């Protein structure tokens, strides 16, 4: 069966996760984000904390990370387990997958993959983080830069491509110019057309 899979990559603080959740609810399709970590942990038998530590993050100091069962797990092994789950869920039904290089992993799959990138100017993202987590501008800016740096490194390491390059996506949205609801509506409209191709 050929499913429609919407992948959402997002700059931290741009609202990508919120947009994904609203979209999944409106389209009545499954939403996958951090729950992929728990699914990969359950299937592999590796402690969920190992997946959480590696989530969209590359450990540069150690290629091999000791696990609790005296097995050793590398960045690549963790990515492989998570990738398998991404392929599995995309084969089950239409769905939305946030982050974790899903746009790259599924680009040559049998499914219709709509690749979305959500971003906003730095100041807008930092303001959003300040309000959401009640933190200072300094703390929000530090977190914003660190998380986006990790996402860029993670994407480059596993794909050889640049995470925030438009060539990796079908649609890119600056959420300083649209409401989340408008972005959802635009993606839904495109997905409807896309599903008939």
Helices and strands as residue ranges (DSSP letters): E 4-10, H 16-27, E 30-32, H 35-44, H 48-54, E 64-66, E 72-74, H 75-92, E 95-98, H 102-105, E 112-119, H 122-133, H 137-159, G 166-168, E 171-174, H 180-194
